[in-house]
Amino acid sequence: MEKYRILFVDEVEADIRRFQRYVNKNDTNKIFELVVKIPKNTLENFLDEIKGEKFDAIITDHKLHEENANISFDGLDLVKAILDERINFPCFILTSFDDEAVIDGEDVNIVYIKGLMDVSAEKNGAHATFLDKIKNQILHYKKRITDSENELLRLIEKAEDLNAKDEARLLELDTFIEQSTDKKSALPGHLKGTKNLDALRKMIKNTDELLKSLKQNDSSHTPKL
């Protein structure tokens, strides 16, 4: 069974222990590896701390500086920085006050009320548990990358017959894969523009190395941050 490495970010020890207990109790199949990190000061330092580590999802408290004035960023700042590097990466913001986080945030779908993890809430609700939501987001993210890679391969393999729409789609897929994984761009940057489609067409005639690179894809799709 595939396992998922998730990062939990909070500055309050009691909330950290609460989330650890929640995962330990509800992760019945033991598919989650939980990593906890406590921020200390700046966003840049925290990003440097987690840089190079592989995670499948990030869960962060909203008010990271509520009990530590030395912390100069909050959960929304962290998520925005992650998504700037990894488009559509599974991120979750936990808050006690959903309205405030929603007002501050651009994407209301990543904000969750901490009360959703209460035993009574999960027993009485017919909806998926919070851990289910995390798993589903991870699977959706990985599937989108896989589907994009497969579509890109199909377009590359019919390079001689690409029309303008296909070429635009190829560039779009290549950019998405580059932003979502550790892979470098399959196409040189100077060819990423509609003015260079003739050069692009010539470039992708020789696809052996490109196909080899994509087919050697890490099936886990767990990128480094």
N, C-alpha and C positions, 0 to 999 in steps of 0.2 A: 504494500500500500504506500502510495506517495505521501511524503511528509512535507510540511510547509513551515518555513522559518519566519516567524513574525517578530517584529520589534515593537516593544511597548515603551513609550516615553512619558515620564511623569516626574515631578519633583517632590511629591508627597509620599512618604514611606507607607502610610496607611492605605492610600489608594493603590499603590503598587502591590501591596500584599493582598488587597481585595481582588485585584485583577488576576493575580497569580492563583488565588483560591478558585476564582471563577473558571479559569481555563483548566486547572487541575481537576475540578469536579465535573465539568461538562464535556471535556475532550475525551469521551469514552473510548474512542478508537486510537487515542494517542497519536494523532496525525500532526499535531502542532509542536514545534520547538519554540518556546518563548524566550526571547532575549530582552532584558530590561536595561535601559540606559537612563541615567539621571543627568539632565543638562546642568551646566555650571555657570556659563556666562553668555557668550555671544553665539549667534546662529552660525557664523563662519567656523568657529571652533568646534561646534557640535557636528557640523557637516564634515569637517576634517576627521573627526573621531570615527564616524560611521563610514567614511569613504573607503571603498574597496571591500566592504562586507556585503554578503549576499543575503537579501531578505525577499520574501514573497509578498509581504504586506507590512504596513506601518500603522500602528494605532498610537495616537498621541492625545494627551490631555489638552484642552483648549487653553486654560489659564496657567501656562507653565511658570509664570513669574509671580503667581499669587502669593506664595510663601517664601519666595527668594528674590529679593529685589536686584540681585546681581545678574539674574537671567534677563537678557534684553530682548527676548523674542517670545512669541506664543505659538500654540499649535498650528494656527492658520499660517503664520510665517514659515514654519517648518514644512508644512504640506505644500505650500506654493513653491518653495525652493525645490522640493523633490519632484513635483510635477513639471517644473521648468526643465528638469534634466530627463525625466522619465515620463513621457506623456501617457496618461491613463493608468499610471501605476496605482495599485490598490492602497488607498489611504483612508483612514478613519479618524475623525475627531470626536472625542468624548467630552461632553459638557453637562453640567447640572442645569444650565439655563440655555435651552435650545434656541430661544428667540434671539439672544445676543450673538451667538455664534453664527446663526443664519444671516443676521444683518451684516456681520463683518465679512462673512465668507461669500465667495462667488458661486460655489456649488453646494446647494443645500443637501444633496444626496450623500455627502461624505460626513455629515454631522449627525451624531447619535447621542441621545440622552442616556446618562449613566444608569438611570432607573430601569432601562430595558434589560439590564443584566440581573435585576432582582429576581429571586426565585419565584415570587408571586406573579410577576409580569410574564415570565416565560411559561409558567404553568397555565395561566389563564388565557394566554394568547394563542391563536391558531397559526400565527406567523412563524417564520424561521427564527431560530435563536441568533444571537449576535455572532456566535462562532460560525453558524451556517452562512451568515451573510459574508463573513470574511472569506470562508472557503469558496463560496460562489463567485465572489469578485476575483479571487486569484485564478480560478478556472476560466472565467470569462476573459481575463487579461491574457492568459497563456494561449487560449484558443484563438483570440484575435491575432496574436503574433504568428501563430502557426498558419492560420488561414492566409494571412498577408504574405508570408514567405512562399506558400504554395502558389498563390496567385502570381507573385513576382516571377517565380520559376517558369510558370506557364507562358508568361509574356516574353521572358527572355528566350525561351525555346522557339518561339515563333517570330524571332527578331525581324526576319525578312518581310513579314507580312503586317507589321505594326502600322496602324493608322494613327492619326494625330491624337485621337481619344485614348488609344492604348498607350501611346508614349507618355501622355500626361499622367495616366494612371500608374505607369511604371515608376515614374519619378515620385509620385505621391507615396506609393508603397515603399520604395527604397528609403525615403525620408522617415516614414513612420517606423520602419524596422530599425533604422539607425538610432532613432530617438528612444526606442523602447527596449533595446538590448545593448549588449556590450559590443556588438558588431560594428565595425567601421562601415562606412557607406560602400555599397556594392558598386557605386558609380562615382567617378571623379567629380568633385564639386563644380569644376568649370563646365561640366556637361549638364548640370541641373538647371536648365533653362530652355524655354521653347525656341530661343534663337539658335540653339545648338543641336537641334534635333537631327540634322544630317550627320553631324559628328557623332551623336549618340548612336545613330543607326549603324554606323561603321564600327563603333566601339563594341557594341554588343554582339557583333557577328562572331567574335572570338570569345565564346562563353565558357570554355572548359574550366578555367580557374575560378570563375564566378560561380558556376554551378557546384563545383567541388566545395567552395567555401560555404555556400548555403546549405548543402546537403550534409556537411559536417556539423550542423547546428546542434547545440546542446539542448536536448529534448526537455530539460527542466525549465528553460526560459526563466531562470532566476538570475537577473542581472545584478552586477555590482552597482552600488550607489556611488 
